Amino acid sequence: MTEIWNYLHSKGFSRLITLLIIIVFLYSIGNMIHLLLFTFIFTFLMGRLQNFIYLQLNKYIKVNQKLVISIIYMIFVSALGIVLYKYLPVITLQLTELVTQIAHFYMNPPDIPVIHFIIDTLNKLNSPLDIPKQVGNVYNYLTDIGKLGLQIFLSLLLSLFFLLEKDKIARFTAKFKYGKFSDFFINIEHFGSKFINSFGKVIEVQFLIALTNAILSIVFLALMGFPQLIGLGIMIFFLGLIPVAGVIISLIPLSMIAFSIGGITKVLAVLIMIVVIHALESYILNPKFMSAKTNLPTFFTFIVLLFSEHFLGIWGLIIGIPIFIFILDMLEIPENIEKVPKIK
């Protein structure tokens, strides 16, 4: 009884209860989770960019952090507005043509046994590679583009306000640690710190790698004479946010388009391009950006993606790995140990 009593009053049990309350709260807010995730991602990435620019400028001239973040947001919003005004019709047309071309190939495959076998296999899949299901999910998101656009706009606004007043917000929230239920808010601070150091940094790495992959892919595809480059670039970037599986998923539509415009030769060229970019990601980008803990075995990556997609849908494919890394961090799993037992 004494051991149970001591455990009920321990820090570990207190943190467990706090974590369960957070999970219940996140589950109860429903679709508001999209706004929360967008806000966190914008705040973290913009905050990191602000710190980088501030430190670089501060070597030569004294600047105000609030001025830096205000200029960053003005440039970002202005650039986004110009791109949408000038290129939205082109982007919409290219994405429509891209989806139509992929769907047509998928529904009317050439009379080649290997391609028929691959498409039949894809039809039977119940995983992140379940193409018809994922296309349907993406279509549902795009048909509700107005609501999605509003959520992104509100997230940008909230992230801007947070970064402009982060010191004031930090002082205000620190007060909660000295009132009633202080243990609860101390635990919230602990989880918040862990979340930023694991989830946030992994999301940053995923964005950097996805952006690099998209730029390199567009260069290669342009040299190979592919159409709809803007649409393909957007597709490759978003699929690049999905660790490991994103490369495989992007290979399917790219191979379909390659076969349509140049037959087996183009498909082989696309395969070589994917191998080169994947090698670059595995041997240069991942070691540079990721820690040992972040660089998961492929088996674990796919298992995490399967479960996260099941519970969180499309969001799960993007944030499943960061959440898993956060859990590893919470369990205090070491990144490196001197002796790892081998499986016999």
N, C-alpha and C positions, 0 to 999 in steps of 0.2 A: 504493500500500500504506500509505503514511504517513497519508493522509487516512482510509482505512478504519480503521486502528489508532486514530487520534485520535477518530473517531466512536464506536468501540466503548467508549472510555473517557470519553465525554462525558456530561454531565448528561442530555441529551435521550434518549440510548440507555438510560441507567439508568432513567429514568422510564418509558420504553416497556416495558422488561422488567417493571418493577413493576406497571404497568397490566395487562399480559397475565397476570401471576400472580394479580392480584385478580379478573380476569374468569374465569379457570379455576376459582378457588376458589368464586366465586359460582355458577358453573354446576354445580359438583360437589355443592353442599349441597342441591340439589333444592328440595323443599317448605319447607325451613328458611328460604328466601328470604322467605316470607310473614312469619315471625316477625321477621326482620331489618328488613323494611320497616315493619311496624307499630311496632316498637320505635323506629326512627329518627323516624317521623312523630310519635308520641306525645311522644318526648323533645324534638324540635325545637319543636313547637307549645306544649307545656306550659312549656318553658324560656322561650319568648318571652312567654307570658302571665305567668310568674313575674317576669321582668325588668320588664315593664310595670307590674304591680301594686306591685312592690318600689320602683320609682322614684317612683311616685305617692305611696305611703305615706311614703316617706322624706322627702318635702317637709314632712311634718307631725310624724312620729314615727319614732324609730329602731326598725327591725324587723330580725329575723334572716331571712336568705334561706331557710334550711332550714324555719323555721316557716311562711313564706309558701307554699312548695311543698307542705308537708305539709297545710296547710289547703285548698289548691287541690285536691289529690287526694282529701281526705276529702269535700269538697263535691261533686266530680265523681262519685266512686263512690257516694255517698249518693243524689245526684240520679238517677244511672243506675239504682240499685236501686229507688228509688221509682217511676220511670217504667216499668221492666220489671214490677214487681209490680202496679201499678195499670192500666197501659195495654197490656201485652203481649198479652192476649187481644183487645183492640180493634184493636191494630196488626196482629196476625196475621190477624184476620178481614177487616180492610180491605184488606190486601195480597193475601189470597186472592181476595176479591171483585174487586179491581182486575185481577189477572192473569187471572181467569176471564172478566171482561168484555172485556178486550182480546183474549184468545184466541178468544172466541166471535165477536167482530166480525171478527177476522182470518180465521177459518175459515168464517164465514157472512156475507160482506159484502153490503150492500144492492145491489140490481140497478141500479147507476149506473155507466156506462162509465168515468168518470174514476177512481172508487174501484177498480174491477177492474184498470184499467191500473196504478195506483200499487202495488197489492198484488202484481200479476204482476211488476212491476219489482223490488220488494223481495225477492221469491223468487229472483230471478236474481243479486242482489248478492253479492259476496264481499269485504266491507269492514267497517269498524266499524259500518255501518248495516245489516248482515245480521241482521235482527231475529230470525228463528227460531234462528240460531246463538247469538246473544247471550242470548236467553231460556233456551236450553238450558244455556249456561255458567253463568248465574245460578242456574238450578235445581240444577245439580250442586253449586255452592257452598252453597246453602241446605240441601240434603239432608245435607251434612256439617257442619251448624251446630255440633255439639258440638265438633269439632276446631277449627273457626274460633273459637268462643267461648273455648276453652282458649288458643289462640294470642294472642287479644286480651288475655286476663287476664294471661298471662305477659309480654306486651309492656308492659302498664301497670305491672306489678311491676318489670320490668327498667328501664323509663324512670324510675320513682320512685327506685330505688336509684342510678341514674346521676346524677340531678339532686341527690340528697342528698349524694353523694360526688364531685361533678364536680371539685372542686379536688384532692382526694386522687388521683383517677384521672388527672388531668392531670400531677401530679407523678410518679406511678408510671410512666405510659407515656413520659414524657420521658426516663427512664433508658435506654430502648432505643436512643436516638439516640447513646449514648456507648459501646455495646457492639459486639460483632461484627455484621456486616451493617448497620452504622449508616446507610449510604446508602439501604438499602431502607426503613428506618423513617423517615428524613427525607423520602423520597418519599411514604410513606404519609401523613405529616403534611401535606405539600403537597397531595395529592389530597383529603384530608379537609377541609382549609380551603376549597378550591375547591368541593367538593361541598356543604358547608354554605351557602356564600355564593351558590350558584346553585340547585342542586336544592332545598334546604331552603326558600329564600325563594319559589321558584315554587310549591311545594306549599302554603305559607302563603297566597299570593295566591289559588290555586285554591280553598282552603277558604273564605276570606273571600267570594269572589265567589259560590261555590256556595251558601253560607249566606244571603247577601243575596238571590240569585235565588229560593231556596226560600221565604223569608219573603214577598217581594213577590208571588210566584206564588200562594201560599196565600191571601193577602188578596184578590187579583183573582178567584181561583176561588171563594172563599166568597161574594163579591158576585154571582157568576154562578150560584150555587146548585149547585155541583158536589158530588157525594157523595164519601165516602172521602178526606177532606181530609188526614188524617194519613198514610195510605198514599201519596197523591199527593205530599205534602211530602217524604217519605223518598225517593221515586223521583226527584223533581226535584233534590233535594240531591245524590244520588249521580251522576246524569247531568250535573249542573252541574260535577262535578269533571273532566269531559271537555271540554277547550277546544273551542269553536266547534261541533264535531260533537254535543256533548251537547244543545245547543239544538235541533238538527234531530231527534235521536233522541227527545227528550221531546215534540216536536211531534206525532209519529205517534200514540202512545197517547192523548195529550190530545185530539187531533182525533177519534179513534175514540170516546172517551167523550162528547165534546161532541156528535157526530152522534147517538149513541144517546139522549141525554137532551133534545136540543133542535134536531136537524137542522142545516141549513146555517147558520142564524143563529148558533148557538152556536159552530160551527167558525170562522166569521168573527170572532167575539168573541175566541176563543182565538188566532187569527192576529194580531189587533191587540195582544193582551196580550203575545205573544212578541216582536213588533216593538218595542213600547215598552220591555220589559225588556232586549232585546238592545241597543237604542239607549242605554239607561241604562248597560249594561255597557260598551259600546264607547266612549262619549263622556265618561263620568264615572268609573266604577269602574276600568277598565283604565288610563287615564292617571294615576289617583291611586295605584293599587297597583303597577303594572308599570313596569319600565324599558323603554327603547327596544328592548333586546335581547330582552326577554321577549315583547314584543308582535309576534309573528311574522306574516308575510303568511299569509292563509288557505290559499293553495296549499301552502306549506311545512307548515302545521299538519296538513292532511289527509294529506300524504305521510308525515309522521312518525307519525301515528296509524295509517295502514295498515301500516307496517312494524313498529311497536311492538306492535300487536295481533297480528300474525302470529307474532312471536317470544315475546311475554310474555302473550298472552291478555287477559283483562279488566284485569289490572294494567297492561298496556301502554297502555290507553286513558287511565289516570290518571297514570302516571309517565312516559309516552313523551316528552311535551313537557319536563318537568323534566330528563330525561336528555339530551335534545337541547341544552337550554340549558347544561347542565354541559359537554357536548362543545364547544360554542362558547366557553365560558369557558376550557377547557383549551387550545383553539387560539388563545386570546387575540384573538378577533375583536372589534374595537372596536364600542362601542354606537353611536357617531356618527362620521361622517367628513364633512369639509366639502364635498367634491365626490364625488358618486356618478355614475358613468357611466350614461347612459341607453341602453336597448336601442332600436335603430333598426329 
